[in-house]
Every structure is written in C-alpha cells, then in structure tokens.
Amino acid sequence: MTKLSVNINKIATLRNSRGGDLPNVVKAALDAERFGAQGITVHPRPDERHIRYADVRNIKRAIATELNIEGNPIGPFVDLVLEVRPTQVTLVPDAHDAITSNAGWDTVKHKSFLREVIGRFRSAGIRTSVFLDPRPELVAAAAETGADRIELYTEAYAKGYAADREAAIAPYVETAREAVRCGLGVNGGHDLSLENLRFFAERIPNLLEVSIGHALICDAIYLGFENTIQLYLKQLKADAR
C-alpha cells in the first residue's frame, strides 16, 4: 500500500492569519497520525509564512510516524534538516517568494549541487527525495545525485485529469518506470485529491508515498479531519482498486 503523508502547512496558514496558536500544528500532526496517516509533511519557507522552523522541531519531537521536510536546500534549511533529522527530506527548487511549489529540478544542470547536498543528508541517515517534473530524461541524473527517491510533481496530471486522464498520466507512468529502472523509489505530490488519487495510485509503478495537503485540508472542512484521512487512505488500498 502506498503511504499517505499529510501536509499540514495549511493548518499553520490558518493559525498565522490570526496570531496565537489556534489551530495548534502539533495537535494537528498528532491527530493526523492517530487518524491513520503514515507520515507528516511540512514545507518551511524562509519567511515562515505558514510552517515555522520552531514548528518543525516541535512536530519532530511529538510524532511517532515519518516526518518529511520539503524545501529548497538553502543554508538555513539544510541546517534545520541536519538538526531535526527527519525520516525524509524532499528537495524542492522553489523561489523564496513562490506561492507554492511550481517546478521540479533540472537534475542535469544542478546535478553537482544536488549531489553535494544529498551527500550531507545521507551521511546523517536521512532518506532523500528530489522533486521532479514528469520528464524521463531527468531521472538518470537524479539517480546520479545519490537520491533515494524522486517525487513526481503532479500538478499537470491534476489539471489534465478531467479532460483526458490517460493522456494526463502517461508521462508520469513513463517517468516512474524509468525511476524503477534506475533503482529509485517514487513519491508523488501536489494537487492530488479524492477525485484523482486512486487512478494515479493504480497506474504509477513503485509508488511508495503521496504527500497531500491543500485538497485534504479543504475536504476536511466539510467532511471532518478523521473521516477525510480515512477516505484518502481508502483510495490507496489495493483491495479498493
């Protein structure tokens, strides 16, 4: 079964909009864990407009499931990851002012940089994943950086799903197959939802984990947090396919 990692950035966004500590992000992480999530994802940005560096430290101390920290490997981020030592770090080349992640790595152009950073994380025993557009030609270079996994950037799939899901998923299947050939695990994330998740999980080979935040938190407003996590887990169960 593909693991579900719940991204709680939007919980922090809501908290920060009012000040104070409601909703509490550590409680949200613990609740997601209690409701069945197999991982917690956070994406701290330099301006700390949602998840703060202090949140990451507090969440790591509190949870028992896997922690996945996403972000651009600038100096403070690298220091935070090496301090906290999550189960996984996902490297994302987002600009400091990006509203959300909007592109994967050019692993050919940035291979030397990624190799150096990933080497530091792997020496600390941290699993590494590289955020990647669905372009098979970039996978071999990703493997050469020393990464353990790639995370497929799934926005294009989500946007194309309603019009032609077969066409939308085709480049992802091809990229995932190349990852398997290169010995890399496959994760997925960005705009996956209750509508499109099951088809994605059915078709992507060696899909180890999906990281879902925005759609899941939006669904939770209407369906409840526990029920929503259970509905997402159901989409990933082999016996539900």
TORTIVEX-806067 format. One record per residue (C-alpha): residue number from 1; x, y, z. Coordinates in nm, 4 decimals. Example, Ala and Ser with C-alpha at 12.3 -4.5 7.8 and 13.67 -1.06 7.14 Angstrom:
<recs>
+-----+----------+----------+----------+
: num :        X :        Y :        Z :
+-----+----------+----------+----------+
:   1 :   1.2300 :  -0.4500 :   0.7800 :
:   2 :   1.3670 :  -0.1060 :   0.7140 :
+-----+----------+----------+----------+
</recs>
This chain:
<recs>
+-----+----------+----------+----------+
: num :        X :        Y :        Z :
+-----+----------+----------+----------+
:   1 :   0.0000 :   0.0000 :   0.0000 :
:   2 :   0.1200 :   0.3484 :  -0.0862 :
:   3 :   0.1743 :   0.5553 :   0.2290 :
:   4 :  -0.0189 :   0.8750 :   0.2914 :
:   5 :   0.1806 :   1.1683 :   0.4292 :
:   6 :  -0.0423 :   1.4565 :   0.5341 :
:   7 :   0.0962 :   1.8032 :   0.4646 :
:   8 :  -0.0139 :   2.0337 :   0.7486 :
:   9 :   0.1110 :   2.3638 :   0.6047 :
:  10 :  -0.2456 :   2.4909 :   0.5630 :
:  11 :  -0.3106 :   2.4361 :   0.9335 :
:  12 :  -0.0217 :   2.6718 :   1.0030 :
:  13 :  -0.1515 :   2.9214 :   0.7459 :
:  14 :  -0.4819 :   2.9397 :   0.9314 :
:  15 :  -0.3056 :   2.9808 :   1.2653 :
:  16 :  -0.0794 :   3.2554 :   1.1361 :
:  17 :  -0.3710 :   3.4513 :   0.9868 :
:  18 :  -0.4957 :   3.5334 :   1.3352 :
:  19 :  -0.1889 :   3.5064 :   1.5566 :
:  20 :  -0.1836 :   3.2940 :   1.8675 :
:  21 :  -0.1762 :   2.9159 :   1.8492 :
:  22 :  -0.5127 :   2.8092 :   1.7094 :
:  23 :  -0.5221 :   2.5697 :   1.5410 :
:  24 :  -0.2207 :   2.4056 :   1.7009 :
:  25 :   0.0012 :   2.2433 :   1.4388 :
:  26 :   0.1486 :   1.9835 :   1.6731 :
:  27 :  -0.2006 :   1.8692 :   1.7687 :
:  28 :  -0.2925 :   1.8561 :   1.4005 :
:  29 :   0.0095 :   1.6355 :   1.3310 :
:  30 :  -0.0728 :   1.4060 :   1.6214 :
:  31 :  -0.4375 :   1.3873 :   1.5156 :
:  32 :  -0.3428 :   1.3032 :   1.1555 :
:  33 :  -0.1190 :   1.0294 :   1.2900 :
:  34 :  -0.3964 :   0.8999 :   1.5193 :
:  35 :  -0.6444 :   0.9021 :   1.2303 :
:  36 :  -0.4220 :   0.6746 :   1.0206 :
:  37 :  -0.1738 :   0.8902 :   0.8280 :
:  38 :   0.1592 :   0.7124 :   0.7886 :
:  39 :   0.3568 :   1.0354 :   0.7687 :
:  40 :   0.3524 :   1.4096 :   0.8275 :
:  41 :   0.4876 :   1.6559 :   0.5703 :
:  42 :   0.5926 :   2.0149 :   0.6360 :
:  43 :   0.7386 :   2.2711 :   0.3982 :
:  44 :   0.9004 :   2.5567 :   0.5913 :
:  45 :   0.9859 :   2.8601 :   0.3804 :
:  46 :   1.2362 :   3.1337 :   0.4662 :
:  47 :   0.9629 :   3.3865 :   0.5531 :
:  48 :   0.7869 :   3.1297 :   0.7769 :
:  49 :   0.4503 :   3.2363 :   0.6368 :
:  50 :   0.2998 :   2.9007 :   0.7316 :
:  51 :   0.5120 :   2.6316 :   0.8975 :
:  52 :   0.7825 :   2.7868 :   1.1118 :
:  53 :   1.1216 :   2.6365 :   1.1851 :
:  54 :   1.0192 :   2.6052 :   1.5511 :
:  55 :   0.7100 :   2.4086 :   1.4412 :
:  56 :   0.9312 :   2.1582 :   1.2631 :
:  57 :   1.1338 :   2.0970 :   1.5782 :
:  58 :   0.8198 :   2.0598 :   1.7916 :
:  59 :   0.6493 :   1.8251 :   1.5462 :
:  60 :   0.9544 :   1.6010 :   1.5200 :
:  61 :   0.9667 :   1.5629 :   1.8983 :
:  62 :   0.5964 :   1.4801 :   1.9177 :
:  63 :   0.5143 :   1.2359 :   1.6388 :
:  64 :   0.5954 :   0.8680 :   1.6031 :
:  65 :   0.5327 :   0.8360 :   1.2295 :
:  66 :   0.7616 :   0.9515 :   0.9499 :
:  67 :   0.8411 :   1.3195 :   0.9141 :
:  68 :   0.9044 :   1.4527 :   0.5640 :
:  69 :   1.0531 :   1.8019 :   0.5401 :
:  70 :   1.0239 :   1.9700 :   0.1999 :
:  71 :   1.2115 :   2.2754 :   0.0856 :
:  72 :   1.4777 :   2.4498 :  -0.1137 :
:  73 :   1.8189 :   2.3470 :   0.0271 :
:  74 :   1.9455 :   2.6926 :   0.1148 :
:  75 :   2.1754 :   2.7227 :   0.4162 :
:  76 :   1.9203 :   2.7641 :   0.6989 :
:  77 :   1.7030 :   2.4850 :   0.5579 :
:  78 :   1.9977 :   2.2460 :   0.5371 :
:  79 :   2.0944 :   2.3319 :   0.8946 :
:  80 :   1.7378 :   2.2697 :   1.0142 :
:  81 :   1.7171 :   1.9301 :   0.8446 :
:  82 :   2.0522 :   1.8201 :   0.9844 :
:  83 :   1.9428 :   1.9322 :   1.3311 :
:  84 :   1.5972 :   1.7706 :   1.3248 :
:  85 :   1.6932 :   1.4586 :   1.1265 :
:  86 :   1.3566 :   1.3676 :   0.9741 :
:  87 :   1.2916 :   1.0353 :   0.8084 :
:  88 :   1.2939 :   1.2048 :   0.4689 :
:  89 :   1.3905 :   1.5352 :   0.3131 :
:  90 :   1.2349 :   1.6317 :  -0.0194 :
:  91 :   1.4356 :   1.8875 :  -0.2145 :
:  92 :   1.2210 :   2.1420 :  -0.3997 :
:  93 :   1.3658 :   2.4271 :  -0.6099 :
:  94 :   1.1044 :   2.6845 :  -0.5150 :
:  95 :   1.1851 :   3.0535 :  -0.5113 :
:  96 :   1.1615 :   3.2325 :  -0.1775 :
:  97 :   0.8511 :   3.4230 :  -0.2939 :
:  98 :   0.6709 :   3.1330 :  -0.4635 :
:  99 :   0.3095 :   3.0928 :  -0.3507 :
: 100 :   0.3527 :   2.7174 :  -0.3812 :
: 101 :   0.5946 :   2.4789 :  -0.5476 :
: 102 :   0.5702 :   2.5206 :  -0.9239 :
: 103 :   0.8548 :   2.3244 :  -1.0872 :
: 104 :   1.0851 :   2.0316 :  -1.0380 :
: 105 :   1.4636 :   2.0207 :  -1.0563 :
: 106 :   1.6679 :   2.0232 :  -1.3714 :
: 107 :   1.8800 :   1.7392 :  -1.2390 :
: 108 :   2.1245 :   1.7600 :  -1.5281 :
: 109 :   2.2006 :   2.1286 :  -1.4755 :
: 110 :   2.2072 :   2.1078 :  -1.0957 :
: 111 :   2.3498 :   1.7585 :  -1.0542 :
: 112 :   2.6722 :   1.8649 :  -0.8810 :
: 113 :   2.4884 :   2.0889 :  -0.6343 :
: 114 :   2.2317 :   1.8214 :  -0.5559 :
: 115 :   2.4978 :   1.5550 :  -0.5137 :
: 116 :   2.6791 :   1.7676 :  -0.2562 :
: 117 :   2.3657 :   1.8479 :  -0.0558 :
: 118 :   2.2272 :   1.4957 :  -0.0741 :
: 119 :   2.5614 :   1.3566 :   0.0381 :
: 120 :   2.5348 :   1.5584 :   0.3587 :
: 121 :   2.1828 :   1.4351 :   0.4279 :
: 122 :   2.2619 :   1.0730 :   0.3521 :
: 123 :   2.5657 :   1.0883 :   0.5821 :
: 124 :   2.3207 :   1.1865 :   0.8565 :
: 125 :   2.0983 :   0.8869 :   0.7779 :
: 126 :   1.8210 :   1.0902 :   0.6164 :
: 127 :   1.6340 :   0.9491 :   0.3165 :
: 128 :   1.6389 :   1.1927 :   0.0257 :
: 129 :   1.3851 :   1.2646 :  -0.2462 :
: 130 :   1.4141 :   1.5028 :  -0.5411 :
: 131 :   1.1078 :   1.6908 :  -0.6687 :
: 132 :   1.0845 :   1.6194 :  -1.0408 :
: 133 :   0.8668 :   1.7090 :  -1.3362 :
: 134 :   0.7406 :   1.4065 :  -1.5348 :
: 135 :   1.0393 :   1.4006 :  -1.7703 :
: 136 :   1.2065 :   1.0601 :  -1.8006 :
: 137 :   1.5278 :   1.2126 :  -1.9343 :
: 138 :   1.5928 :   1.3717 :  -1.5927 :
: 139 :   1.5681 :   1.0505 :  -1.3925 :
: 140 :   1.9138 :   0.9067 :  -1.4580 :
: 141 :   2.0742 :   1.2319 :  -1.3445 :
: 142 :   1.8550 :   1.2238 :  -1.0330 :
: 143 :   1.9901 :   0.8779 :  -0.9561 :
: 144 :   2.3443 :   1.0037 :  -1.0044 :
: 145 :   2.2934 :   1.2664 :  -0.7323 :
: 146 :   2.2649 :   0.9863 :  -0.4774 :
: 147 :   1.8934 :   1.0436 :  -0.4100 :
: 148 :   1.6856 :   0.7558 :  -0.2787 :
: 149 :   1.3618 :   0.8649 :  -0.4439 :
: 150 :   1.2013 :   1.1121 :  -0.6770 :
: 151 :   0.8770 :   1.2915 :  -0.6021 :
: 152 :   0.6673 :   1.3386 :  -0.9130 :
: 153 :   0.5270 :   1.6920 :  -0.9351 :
: 154 :   0.1644 :   1.6095 :  -1.0080 :
: 155 :   0.0030 :   1.9467 :  -1.0840 :
: 156 :  -0.0074 :   1.8822 :  -1.4602 :
: 157 :  -0.1709 :   1.5443 :  -1.4002 :
: 158 :  -0.4355 :   1.7010 :  -1.1761 :
: 159 :  -0.5111 :   1.9762 :  -1.4274 :
: 160 :  -0.5440 :   1.7319 :  -1.7173 :
: 161 :  -0.7296 :   1.4564 :  -1.5332 :
: 162 :  -1.0872 :   1.5628 :  -1.6088 :
: 163 :  -1.0295 :   1.6151 :  -1.9813 :
: 164 :  -0.8242 :   1.3004 :  -2.0537 :
: 165 :  -0.6850 :   1.1075 :  -1.7611 :
: 166 :  -0.4950 :   0.8608 :  -1.9791 :
: 167 :  -0.3081 :   1.1399 :  -2.1551 :
: 168 :  -0.2543 :   1.3221 :  -1.8278 :
: 169 :  -0.0916 :   1.0276 :  -1.6566 :
: 170 :   0.1140 :   0.8933 :  -1.9484 :
: 171 :   0.4325 :   1.0965 :  -1.8849 :
: 172 :   0.4142 :   1.0103 :  -1.5163 :
: 173 :   0.3988 :   0.6393 :  -1.5864 :
: 174 :   0.6951 :   0.6670 :  -1.8222 :
: 175 :   0.8967 :   0.8670 :  -1.5688 :
: 176 :   0.8131 :   0.6263 :  -1.2864 :
: 177 :   0.9175 :   0.3281 :  -1.4990 :
: 178 :   1.2498 :   0.4984 :  -1.5647 :
: 179 :   1.2877 :   0.5584 :  -1.1913 :
: 180 :   1.2331 :   0.1886 :  -1.1244 :
: 181 :   1.4928 :   0.1055 :  -1.3888 :
: 182 :   1.7390 :   0.3399 :  -1.2160 :
: 183 :   1.6711 :   0.1942 :  -0.8725 :
: 184 :   1.4808 :   0.4933 :  -0.7356 :
: 185 :   1.1659 :   0.4880 :  -0.5261 :
: 186 :   0.8722 :   0.7004 :  -0.6400 :
: 187 :   0.6700 :   0.9519 :  -0.4389 :
: 188 :   0.4014 :   1.1870 :  -0.5660 :
: 189 :   0.2558 :   1.5178 :  -0.4601 :
: 190 :   0.0838 :   1.8457 :  -0.5480 :
: 191 :  -0.2881 :   1.8791 :  -0.6266 :
: 192 :  -0.3671 :   1.5131 :  -0.5701 :
: 193 :  -0.7240 :   1.4819 :  -0.4430 :
: 194 :  -1.0069 :   1.2396 :  -0.3715 :
: 195 :  -1.1078 :   1.2772 :  -0.7361 :
: 196 :  -0.7782 :   1.1800 :  -0.8976 :
: 197 :  -0.5766 :   0.9901 :  -0.6367 :
: 198 :  -0.6969 :   0.6348 :  -0.6921 :
: 199 :  -0.6275 :   0.6374 :  -1.0661 :
: 200 :  -0.2807 :   0.7787 :  -1.0021 :
: 201 :  -0.2024 :   0.5143 :  -0.7420 :
: 202 :  -0.3305 :   0.2380 :  -0.9679 :
: 203 :  -0.1138 :   0.3365 :  -1.2605 :
: 204 :   0.2188 :   0.4547 :  -1.1157 :
: 205 :   0.4676 :   0.1705 :  -1.0591 :
: 206 :   0.6526 :   0.1534 :  -0.7265 :
: 207 :   0.4552 :   0.4441 :  -0.5788 :
: 208 :   0.5765 :   0.4436 :  -0.2197 :
: 209 :   0.4246 :   0.7629 :  -0.0824 :
: 210 :   0.1950 :   1.0507 :  -0.1664 :
: 211 :   0.2119 :   1.3832 :   0.0133 :
: 212 :  -0.1208 :   1.5658 :   0.0195 :
: 213 :  -0.2113 :   1.8881 :   0.1935 :
: 214 :  -0.4258 :   2.1520 :   0.0243 :
: 215 :  -0.7046 :   1.9304 :  -0.1102 :
: 216 :  -0.7108 :   1.7159 :   0.2028 :
: 217 :  -0.7427 :   2.0126 :   0.4373 :
: 218 :  -1.0122 :   2.1659 :   0.2147 :
: 219 :  -1.2071 :   1.8384 :   0.2234 :
: 220 :  -1.1673 :   1.8218 :   0.5999 :
: 221 :  -1.3621 :   2.1489 :   0.6400 :
: 222 :  -1.6723 :   1.9727 :   0.5105 :
: 223 :  -1.6063 :   1.6067 :   0.5875 :
: 224 :  -1.4113 :   1.6217 :   0.9117 :
: 225 :  -1.0386 :   1.5600 :   0.9568 :
: 226 :  -1.0577 :   1.1960 :   1.0645 :
: 227 :  -1.3125 :   1.0979 :   0.8006 :
: 228 :  -1.1149 :   1.2759 :   0.5282 :
: 229 :  -0.7912 :   1.0959 :   0.6121 :
: 230 :  -0.9786 :   0.7649 :   0.6072 :
: 231 :  -1.1252 :   0.8479 :   0.2651 :
: 232 :  -0.7787 :   0.9264 :   0.1254 :
: 233 :  -0.6376 :   0.6060 :   0.2722 :
: 234 :  -0.9178 :   0.4122 :   0.1070 :
: 235 :  -0.8111 :   0.5435 :  -0.2339 :
: 236 :  -0.4659 :   0.3919 :  -0.1738 :
: 237 :  -0.5697 :   0.0482 :  -0.0540 :
: 238 :  -0.5017 :  -0.2289 :  -0.3017 :
: 239 :  -0.8302 :  -0.4017 :  -0.2208 :
: 240 :  -1.0182 :  -0.0828 :  -0.3113 :
: 241 :  -0.8775 :  -0.0715 :  -0.6647 :
+-----+----------+----------+----------+
</recs>
